[in-house]
Each structure stands twice: as structure tokens, then as C-alpha cells.
């Protein structure tokens, strides 16, 4: 079982690789201040997450903005890995 902290660190590393922006707070909206990730960067992150973790994130989870923070993304991954969604 993958620990949430390890997932969060992995997400931070992926974002740094894609955008060269270091994310400091887990609950900050990645599309807003101070990070302003582009929608394209978020799509790259989404694709990397699904590929690296061998999961499929349901579309409805994207509509409710779960994929907008480090915490939200990490919880989504953990729930997918545990087959909760």
C-alpha cells in the first residue's frame, strides 16, 4: 500500500518536472495564486499520474475539482489504487 506522503511528494516532483514550479502547500489550488499552472500542464500531470500509477481517474472526479490540489490528487490516486472509485 502506497502512503499518502509518498504520493504527495511524487506529485510535487511531477509538477516540478512539467512546469519548473515548486509547490509549497498541499491545499493550494494549482490553477490559482501563486502557481497558475496552465490547463495544458494539468493535462500532462493527469496523463503522467494515470500512466505511472496504472489507474483510470473517473471523469466525474475531475468535474468536482479533486484534481486541483496536491492533497486532492493524492487522495484520488489512493482511492483509485484501493479500488474505492
DRENTORKOL-3810 file (N, C-alpha, C; in nm, 4 decimals):
REM DRENTORKOL-3810
@n.u->0.0839; n.v->-0.1187; n.w->0.0000; ca.u->0.0000; ca.v->0.0000; ca.w->0.0000; c.u->0.0886; c.v->0.1254; c.w->0.0000
@n.u->0.0582; n.v->0.2189; n.w->-0.0870; ca.u->0.1366; ca.v->0.3409; ca.w->-0.1012; c.u->0.0875; c.v->0.4441; c.w->0.0004
@n.u->0.1814; n.v->0.5068; n.w->0.0699; ca.u->0.1458; ca.v->0.6064; ca.w->0.1696; c.u->0.1167; c.v->0.7406; c.w->0.1037
@n.u->0.0250; n.v->0.8144; n.w->0.1640; ca.u->-0.0187; ca.v->0.9423; ca.w->0.1095; c.u->0.0987; c.v->1.0403; c.w->0.0959
@n.u->0.1871; n.v->1.0455; n.w->0.1938; ca.u->0.3016; ca.v->1.1369; ca.w->0.1875; c.u->0.3896; c.v->1.1087; c.w->0.0661
@n.u->0.4095; n.v->0.9819; n.w->0.0366; ca.u->0.4922; ca.v->0.9441; ca.w->-0.0784; c.u->0.4246; c.v->0.9870; c.w->-0.2086
@n.u->0.2939; n.v->0.9716; n.w->-0.2162; ca.u->0.2192; ca.v->1.0148; ca.w->-0.3351; c.u->0.2303; c.v->1.1660; c.w->-0.3497
@n.u->0.2116; n.v->1.2395; n.w->-0.2402; ca.u->0.2196; ca.v->1.3857; ca.w->-0.2454; c.u->0.3568; c.v->1.4312; c.w->-0.2954
@n.u->0.4620; n.v->1.3688; n.w->-0.2469; ca.u->0.5974; ca.v->1.4037; ca.w->-0.2913; c.u->0.6156; c.v->1.3730; c.w->-0.4394
@n.u->0.5607; n.v->1.2607; n.w->-0.4832; ca.u->0.5689; ca.v->1.2240; ca.w->-0.6247; c.u->0.4960; c.v->1.3264; c.w->-0.7117
@n.u->0.3803; n.v->1.3721; n.w->-0.6676; ca.u->0.3037; ca.v->1.4730; ca.w->-0.7425; c.u->0.3840; c.v->1.6022; c.w->-0.7512
@n.u->0.4438; n.v->1.6436; n.w->-0.6392; ca.u->0.5273; ca.v->1.7643; ca.w->-0.6410; c.u->0.6412; c.v->1.7498; c.w->-0.7426
@n.u->0.7045; n.v->1.6341; n.w->-0.7441; ca.u->0.8148; ca.v->1.6102; ca.w->-0.8383; c.u->0.7664; c.v->1.6163; c.w->-0.9830
@n.u->0.6507; n.v->1.5583; n.w->-1.0088; ca.u->0.5945; ca.v->1.5604; ca.w->-1.1447; c.u->0.5650; c.v->1.7037; c.w->-1.1885
@n.u->0.5068; n.v->1.7829; n.w->-1.0986; ca.u->0.4745; ca.v->1.9223; ca.w->-1.1314; c.u->0.6027; c.v->2.0004; c.w->-1.1578
@n.u->0.7046; n.v->1.9792; n.w->-1.0746; ca.u->0.8322; ca.v->2.0478; ca.w->-1.0943; c.u->0.8927; c.v->2.0117; c.w->-1.2298
@n.u->0.8846; n.v->1.8849; n.w->-1.2666; ca.u->0.9374; ca.v->1.8392; ca.w->-1.3951; c.u->0.8612; c.v->1.9015; c.w->-1.5129
@n.u->0.7294; n.v->1.9106; n.w->-1.5004; ca.u->0.6456; ca.v->1.9618; ca.w->-1.6093; c.u->0.6533; c.v->2.1139; c.w->-1.6201
@n.u->0.6510; n.v->2.1833; n.w->-1.5053; ca.u->0.6350; ca.v->2.3290; ca.w->-1.5065; c.u->0.7550; c.v->2.4080; c.w->-1.4551
@n.u->0.8468; n.v->2.3375; n.w->-1.3884; ca.u->0.9592; ca.v->2.4025; ca.w->-1.3206; c.u->0.9124; c.v->2.4934; c.w->-1.2071
@n.u->0.7926; n.v->2.4632; n.w->-1.1522; ca.u->0.7396; ca.v->2.5378; ca.w->-1.0377; c.u->0.7355; c.v->2.4451; c.w->-0.9181
@n.u->0.7896; n.v->2.4936; n.w->-0.8066; ca.u->0.7885; ca.v->2.4148; ca.w->-0.6844; c.u->0.6633; c.v->2.4484; c.w->-0.6047
@n.u->0.5851; n.v->2.3473; n.w->-0.5741; ca.u->0.4603; ca.v->2.3650; ca.w->-0.5000; c.u->0.4903; c.v->2.3494; c.w->-0.3512
@n.u->0.4544; n.v->2.4503; n.w->-0.2732; ca.u->0.4878; ca.v->2.4501; ca.w->-0.1314; c.u->0.3741; c.v->2.3983; c.w->-0.0427
@n.u->0.2510; n.v->2.4262; n.w->-0.0781; ca.u->0.1369; ca.v->2.3906; ca.w->0.0065; c.u->0.0489; c.v->2.2872; c.w->-0.0617
@n.u->0.0136; n.v->2.1830; n.w->0.0118; ca.u->-0.0677; ca.v->2.0746; ca.w->-0.0443; c.u->-0.2095; c.v->2.1163; c.w->-0.0804
@n.u->-0.2640; n.v->2.2157; n.w->-0.0115; ca.u->-0.4040; ca.v->2.2516; ca.w->-0.0326; c.u->-0.4245; c.v->2.3752; c.w->-0.1195
@n.u->-0.3181; n.v->2.4317; n.w->-0.1727; ca.u->-0.3321; ca.v->2.5465; ca.w->-0.2627; c.u->-0.3835; c.v->2.4997; c.w->-0.3982
@n.u->-0.4727; n.v->2.5791; n.w->-0.4557; ca.u->-0.5255; ca.v->2.5485; ca.w->-0.5891; c.u->-0.4133; c.v->2.5684; c.w->-0.6912
@n.u->-0.3863; n.v->2.4646; n.w->-0.7658; ca.u->-0.2754; ca.v->2.4683; ca.w->-0.8614; c.u->-0.3015; c.v->2.5630; c.w->-0.9785
@n.u->-0.4279; n.v->2.5941; n.w->-1.0052; ca.u->-0.4616; ca.v->2.6832; ca.w->-1.1160; c.u->-0.4639; c.v->2.8299; c.w->-1.0743
@n.u->-0.4611; n.v->2.8556; n.w->-0.9429; ca.u->-0.4692; ca.v->2.9927; ca.w->-0.8933; c.u->-0.3368; c.v->3.0415; c.w->-0.8366
@n.u->-0.3454; n.v->3.1525; n.w->-0.7621; ca.u->-0.2275; ca.v->3.2118; ca.w->-0.6994; c.u->-0.1636; c.v->3.1098; c.w->-0.6081
@n.u->-0.0368; n.v->3.1045; n.w->-0.5952; ca.u->0.0659; ca.v->3.1762; ca.w->-0.6703; c.u->0.1216; c.v->3.0942; c.w->-0.7863
@n.u->0.0606; n.v->2.9778; n.w->-0.8138; ca.u->0.1208; ca.v->2.8833; ca.w->-0.9080; c.u->0.0754; c.v->2.9017; c.w->-1.0526
@n.u->-0.0515; n.v->2.9257; n.w->-1.0729; ca.u->-0.1058; ca.v->2.9485; ca.w->-1.2073; c.u->-0.0622; c.v->2.8432; c.w->-1.3087
@n.u->-0.0797; n.v->2.7155; n.w->-1.2738; ca.u->-0.0490; ca.v->2.6098; ca.w->-1.3711; c.u->-0.1426; c.v->2.6228; c.w->-1.4896
@n.u->-0.0919; n.v->2.6012; n.w->-1.6060; ca.u->-0.1748; ca.v->2.6096; ca.w->-1.7263; c.u->-0.2593; c.v->2.4828; c.w->-1.7368
@n.u->-0.3739; n.v->2.4927; n.w->-1.8029; ca.u->-0.4542; ca.v->2.3720; ca.w->-1.8251; c.u->-0.3732; c.v->2.2622; c.w->-1.8946
@n.u->-0.2862; n.v->2.3006; n.w->-1.9847; ca.u->-0.2027; ca.v->2.2030; ca.w->-2.0551; c.u->-0.1122; c.v->2.1278; c.w->-1.9561
@n.u->-0.0535; n.v->2.2000; n.w->-1.8617; ca.u->0.0317; ca.v->2.1363; ca.w->-1.7608; c.u->-0.0482; c.v->2.0384; c.w->-1.6754
@n.u->-0.1713; n.v->2.0761; n.w->-1.6433; ca.u->-0.2576; ca.v->1.9879; ca.w->-1.5642; c.u->-0.2927; c.v->1.8615; c.w->-1.6423
@n.u->-0.3117; n.v->1.8749; n.w->-1.7724; ca.u->-0.3384; ca.v->1.7579; ca.w->-1.8573; c.u->-0.2161; c.v->1.6659; c.w->-1.8600
@n.u->-0.0974; n.v->1.7233; n.w->-1.8734; ca.u->0.0251; ca.v->1.6422; ca.w->-1.8698; c.u->0.0373; c.v->1.5687; c.w->-1.7363
@n.u->0.0083; n.v->1.6403; n.w->-1.6287; ca.u->0.0132; ca.v->1.5790; ca.w->-1.4962; c.u->-0.0876; c.v->1.4652; c.w->-1.4861
@n.u->-0.2076; n.v->1.4887; n.w->-1.5333; ca.u->-0.3140; ca.v->1.3879; ca.w->-1.5328; c.u->-0.2699; c.v->1.2618; c.w->-1.6074
@n.u->-0.2125; n.v->1.2805; n.w->-1.7244; ca.u->-0.1682; ca.v->1.1667; ca.w->-1.8053; c.u->-0.0529; c.v->1.0923; c.w->-1.7367
@n.u->0.0413; n.v->1.1663; n.w->-1.6794; ca.u->0.1524; ca.v->1.1042; ca.w->-1.6072; c.u->0.1030; c.v->1.0219; c.w->-1.4888
@n.u->0.0102; n.v->1.0784; n.w->-1.4134; ca.u->-0.0439; ca.v->1.0101; ca.w->-1.2955; c.u->-0.1110; c.v->0.8793; c.w->-1.3358
@n.u->-0.1968; n.v->0.8857; n.w->-1.4363; ca.u->-0.2674; ca.v->0.7641; ca.w->-1.4784; c.u->-0.1696; c.v->0.6575; c.w->-1.5281
@n.u->-0.0693; n.v->0.6990; n.w->-1.6033; ca.u->0.0275; ca.v->0.6039; ca.w->-1.6573; c.u->0.1170; c.v->0.5462; c.w->-1.5469
@n.u->0.1722; n.v->0.6322; n.w->-1.4642; ca.u->0.2680; ca.v->0.5873; ca.w->-1.3629; c.u->0.2044; c.v->0.5014; c.w->-1.2540
@n.u->0.0794; n.v->0.5291; n.w->-1.2223; ca.u->0.0119; ca.v->0.4522; ca.w->-1.1173; c.u->-0.0792; c.v->0.3429; c.w->-1.1747
@n.u->-0.0852; n.v->0.3336; n.w->-1.3056; ca.u->-0.1709; ca.v->0.2337; ca.w->-1.3734; c.u->-0.3152; c.v->0.2407; c.w->-1.3242
@n.u->-0.3691; n.v->0.3618; n.w->-1.3272; ca.u->-0.5075; ca.v->0.3839; ca.w->-1.2830; c.u->-0.5834; c.v->0.4610; c.w->-1.3897
@n.u->-0.7141; n.v->0.4604; n.w->-1.3776; ca.u->-0.8018; ca.v->0.5433; ca.w->-1.4600; c.u->-0.8845; c.v->0.6288; c.w->-1.3649
@n.u->-0.8667; n.v->0.7591; n.w->-1.3711; ca.u->-0.9411; ca.v->0.8502; ca.w->-1.2849; c.u->-1.0730; c.v->0.8829; c.w->-1.3540
@n.u->-1.1855; n.v->0.8552; n.w->-1.2877; ca.u->-1.3165; ca.v->0.8812; ca.w->-1.3487; c.u->-1.3382; c.v->1.0297; c.w->-1.3772
@n.u->-1.4068; n.v->1.0562; n.w->-1.4868; ca.u->-1.4324; ca.v->1.1940; ca.w->-1.5296; c.u->-1.5061; c.v->1.2751; c.w->-1.4233
@n.u->-1.5995; n.v->1.2127; n.w->-1.3530; ca.u->-1.6761; ca.v->1.2872; ca.w->-1.2520; c.u->-1.5859; c.v->1.3390; c.w->-1.1394
@n.u->-1.4751; n.v->1.2723; n.w->-1.1153; ca.u->-1.3810; ca.v->1.3190; ca.w->-1.0136; c.u->-1.3065; c.v->1.4440; c.w->-1.0600
@n.u->-1.2971; n.v->1.4630; n.w->-1.1889; ca.u->-1.2336; ca.v->1.5836; ca.w->-1.2428; c.u->-1.3292; c.v->1.7012; c.w->-1.2385
@n.u->-1.4558; n.v->1.6727; n.w->-1.2588; ca.u->-1.5555; ca.v->1.7809; ca.w->-1.2590; c.u->-1.5714; c.v->1.8456; c.w->-1.1219
@n.u->-1.5499; n.v->1.7695; n.w->-1.0149; ca.u->-1.5667; ca.v->1.8282; ca.w->-0.8821; c.u->-1.4359; c.v->1.8852; c.w->-0.8267
@n.u->-1.3425; n.v->1.9102; n.w->-0.9143; ca.u->-1.2159; ca.v->1.9792; ca.w->-0.8858; c.u->-1.1264; c.v->1.9050; c.w->-0.7868
@n.u->-1.1368; n.v->1.7736; n.w->-0.7822; ca.u->-1.0474; ca.v->1.6942; ca.w->-0.6983; c.u->-0.9037; c.v->1.7008; c.w->-0.7491
@n.u->-0.8867; n.v->1.7310; n.w->-0.8757; ca.u->-0.7534; ca.v->1.7311; ca.w->-0.9373; c.u->-0.6915; c.v->1.8711; c.w->-0.9370
@n.u->-0.7295; n.v->1.9545; n.w->-0.8394; ca.u->-0.6818; ca.v->2.0925; ca.w->-0.8384; c.u->-0.5811; c.v->2.1223; c.w->-0.7279
@n.u->-0.5591; n.v->2.0280; n.w->-0.6362; ca.u->-0.4623; ca.v->2.0473; ca.w->-0.5284; c.u->-0.3777; c.v->1.9204; c.w->-0.5140
@n.u->-0.2638; n.v->1.9340; n.w->-0.4515; ca.u->-0.1786; ca.v->1.8172; ca.w->-0.4258; c.u->-0.2555; c.v->1.7162; c.w->-0.3404
@n.u->-0.3218; n.v->1.7639; n.w->-0.2373; ca.u->-0.3986; ca.v->1.6747; ca.w->-0.1496; c.u->-0.5077; c.v->1.6035; c.w->-0.2274
@n.u->-0.5828; n.v->1.6778; n.w->-0.3073; ca.u->-0.6920; ca.v->1.6185; ca.w->-0.3853; c.u->-0.6417; c.v->1.5128; c.w->-0.4831
@n.u->-0.5346; n.v->1.5426; n.w->-0.5518; ca.u->-0.4779; ca.v->1.4481; ca.w->-0.6481; c.u->-0.4287; c.v->1.3227; c.w->-0.5758
@n.u->-0.3607; n.v->1.3422; n.w->-0.4646; ca.u->-0.3070; ca.v->1.2288; ca.w->-0.3883; c.u->-0.4182; c.v->1.1388; c.w->-0.3356
@n.u->-0.5239; n.v->1.1995; n.w->-0.2849; ca.u->-0.6375; ca.v->1.1208; ca.w->-0.2359; c.u->-0.7063; c.v->1.0456; c.w->-0.3492
@n.u->-0.7169; n.v->1.1098; n.w->-0.4646; ca.u->-0.7736; ca.v->1.0426; ca.w->-0.5820; c.u->-0.6912; c.v->0.9194; c.w->-0.6202
@n.u->-0.5614; n.v->0.9363; n.w->-0.6240; ca.u->-0.4729; ca.v->0.8237; ca.w->-0.6576; c.u->-0.4904; c.v->0.7114; c.w->-0.5567
@n.u->-0.4883; n.v->0.7466; n.w->-0.4299; ca.u->-0.5009; ca.v->0.6450; ca.w->-0.3247; c.u->-0.6348; c.v->0.5715; c.w->-0.3355
@n.u->-0.7428; n.v->0.6448; n.w->-0.3609; ca.u->-0.8749; ca.v->0.5827; ca.w->-0.3741; c.u->-0.8791; c.v->0.4927; c.w->-0.4979
@n.u->-0.8181; n.v->0.5356; n.w->-0.6060; ca.u->-0.8140; ca.v->0.4509; ca.w->-0.7270; c.u->-0.7324; c.v->0.3248; c.w->-0.7020
@n.u->-0.6209; n.v->0.3386; n.w->-0.6344; ca.u->-0.5366; ca.v->0.2229; ca.w->-0.6057; c.u->-0.6067; c.v->0.1233; c.w->-0.5137
@n.u->-0.6881; n.v->0.1767; n.w->-0.4226; ca.u->-0.7637; ca.v->0.0915; ca.w->-0.3289; c.u->-0.8969; c.v->0.0447; c.w->-0.3873
@n.u->-0.9211; n.v->0.0796; n.w->-0.5153; ca.u->-1.0445; ca.v->0.0416; ca.w->-0.5854; c.u->-1.1702; c.v->0.0952; c.w->-0.5168
@n.u->-1.1594; n.v->0.2163; n.w->-0.4597; ca.u->-1.2738; ca.v->0.2785; ca.w->-0.3936; c.u->-1.3574; c.v->0.3599; c.w->-0.4908
@n.u->-1.2998; n.v->0.3950; n.w->-0.6062; ca.u->-1.3768; ca.v->0.4668; ca.w->-0.7082; c.u->-1.3522; c.v->0.4013; c.w->-0.8424
END
